[in-house]
Amino acid sequence: GIETHNLIEDNLVMNVKSSEALLNTDETPACFWITNPNNIWRRNHCAGSDRYGFWFDLREHPEGPSATDTICPLGEKLGEFTDNEAHSCVRYGLRIFHELVPRTYPCRPIADFTLDDPYSINPPIQAVFQNFLGWKNMRNAVIGENLGAIKFTNILAADNLRAGIEISDGNRSPPGTLVVDGAWIVATTENAGDLSLYDEKQVRGLITPKVDYFWAKNIYFVGFDGDKTAIETCSHCEHPAATDSGARTNYFAGLHF
């Protein structure tokens, strides 16, 4: 989690396999295992993984030989994430886990909610994930969990068994800074393969978070007919252990069906 400003560009990674004989993380492998966001990923391609394509597995501080409490990957800015692609992953094409809240001072508190402008003590830095293509993943093309000022733009998702894009949580940056702006989400294409794998009652286009102030705009939903659903609210609220049941205010503009 300590390395930054590296360039990871024009790579092809195929058929990543899990192992039950090494570390816990080796049971959930990724084509690209990312522990600090302040690097550059361009035009990389994941073609099959037993778990994830691009896995932002961020910790509070770097671990191992580089362990230090002066570096905080959870709050680091994103270098660049552009023109990457992931398909045929057993779970997610792109997973941001558990948290990414890029801000001016990565190791300081996110906000002070006793102030009129809570985020003024540590201004957020917008991170942009752009031009990502995710298809034929057995869960989602994209999932983000506890997010700050994150923008997903020009996302292309097709033939994913659960959802195109899912945002689980937010409320860690000013309203309007967690946004999906520009996406094509296709339920199933002519290249979808074995349609018996798709449970139409489970196929979603966009799953919104269980918090307020999320924005979704300029999104095209294609093929969400029958039991397929273009938009579902309250990510993970269907889980038996869920403690939330929805009733959140999100904002939408420029949607096409």
Summary of the structure (lengths in Angstrom):
residues: 257
radius of gyration: 17.9
end to end distance: 41.0
largest distance: 54.4
contacts: 891
relative contact order: 0.11
helix: 7%
strand: 42%
